Amino acid sequence: MREVIRGYAPAVMQPRSCARRSQARKMQRTETEVETTEKHEEKVSEILARAAKLLNDAPKVYETNFELMKEQDALQQDLLHKLEIENLTRDERAKLATELRDCRRLRRKYKDVVEELEPIAGYCGTAAGMQAVKQLSRFAVSYTHLTLPTTS
C-alpha cells in the first residue's frame, strides 16, 4: 500500500472512517481559527485612523518634547554651574549629583522621542505630508466595513 501524507493525499486513498475523521479535524481546526481571529479583529478604519492621528499629532508632540529637552539642558547647565561655583558639602554634592542624574535621564527620554519623531514631523510639515495625512484620514472613513485579524 502506498504511504499517505496527511493533508496531501486525496480522500479516495484513505479509508472512509479515516477520511471522515480527517474532515472533522479540519472543520474543528477551521472553527477554532475563526474563533481566535474574531476575538482579535481590528477594523481597517481604526488602523488607518490611528495612523492618521499619529501623523497629525507628530509635529506637536515633536515640538513639545524638543522644548522639554531644552528645559532639561538649561537645568543641567544650572546644576553644573552650581557644582563649579559654590562650595558644597559632601551631602550637598551628593544631592546635586542625584539631581543631575535625574535631569539627564529625563532629558534622554525627551530626546529619544524627538529623534524618533523628527523624520515624521519633518515630512508632515511639508505640503505633500499634509496632503498624505488628509488622504489617510479619508481612507479611514471609507474602510469602516473591513476588518483585519491581528496577531496579538
N, C-alpha and C positions, 0 to 999 in steps of 0.2 A: 504494500500500500504506500502511496505517495505521502511525504511529510507535508502537513498543512501548517502554514504560518498563520497564526491568529490575526484576524483583521484583514488579511490579504487574499485568502482563499475564497472562491465562490461558495455560496451556501449549498450548492448541489454536492460538493465533495464532503461536507460534514453530515453526519447522521442527523436525522430530523430533531431529536431531542437536544442535541448539541447546538444545532442552528437556532432553535428556539431560545435556549439559554443565552447564547451569544447575543441574539437580538434583544432579549430582555435586559442584559447587562448594558448594551449600548443605549437603550432607552433610559435606564436608570442614570447612566453617566450624563446623558444629554439633559435630563431633568435636573440633576444636581448642578451641572454647569449653568443652566438657565437660572436656577435659584440663586447661586452665588453671584452671578453677574447682575441680576436685578437689584440685589441689595446695595451694590456699589455703583449704580449707574449715575452718570452725571450728564446733564444736558449740555449739548454743544454750545447753546446760547450762554450758559453760565460760564463756561470756559472762556469764550470769546469776551464776555462782559468783564471777567476778571483781568484778562489781558489788556483790554481797552482801559480799564481803571488803572492798572499798573503803568501803562504808557502815559496816561493822562496825569497821574499823580507824580510821576518820576521827577520832573523838573522842580516841583515844590519840595518834595522830600529831599532831593539833592541839595537845594539851596539851604533848607533848614539845617541839615546835617553839616553843611560846609560852614555855616555861621557858628554852630555849636563847636565845631572843631577849632575855629579861630578863637573862640572864647577860651577854650582849654589851652590853646597856645599862649594866650595872654596870661592866664593864670599860672601856667608853668613858668613863664618868664618872671612873674612876680615872686613866685616861690624861690626861684634860683637867685634872684637879686637879694631877697631876704636872707638866704643862706650865705651869700657872698658878703653882704654889708654888715649885718648885725652880729653881735657877739652873743651866741646862743649857748645855753647849757646843753648837756648831753641829752636830757629828756626833750628839750625843745627841738633839737636837731632830729631826734628820732620821730617826733610828731610831724615835723616838716617833711622828713623823708617819706613818711606814710602818706601825707597829703600829696606829695609829688608823685608817688607811685599810683595813687588813685586817679590823679589828674591824667597821667599818661595812659592808664588803662581806658578811661572814659574817652579820651582823645582817639585812641586806637579804634574803639567801637564806631565813633563817628566817621573816622577816616575810612574804615572798611566799607561803610555804606556809601560814602562819597565815591570811592574807587569803583564800587560795583555799579552805581547808577550813572556815573559820568558819561559813558558812551550812549546810554539810553536817553538821558536828559539832553545831551548834545543833539541827538537825532530828532527828538521830539520838539526841539526848539526851532528846527528848520521848517520851511513851508511843506516840504514833502512829508516830513514826520507828522505834522499836524493833520495833513490830509489822510495819512495812513491811519491815524487814531480815529478820525471821523468815519472812515470806511469800515474799520474794525467794529466800531460801535453800531453801525448799520447792520453789519453781518450778524452781530449778536442778537439783534431783534428779529432778523429774518430766519434764523435757525432755531426757533423756540420749540419746534416739533421733533428735533433729533436728539437722541441720547447716545452716549458712548460708555462702554464698560470701563471701569478704572481698575488698576492693578492693586490698589491698597486694600 
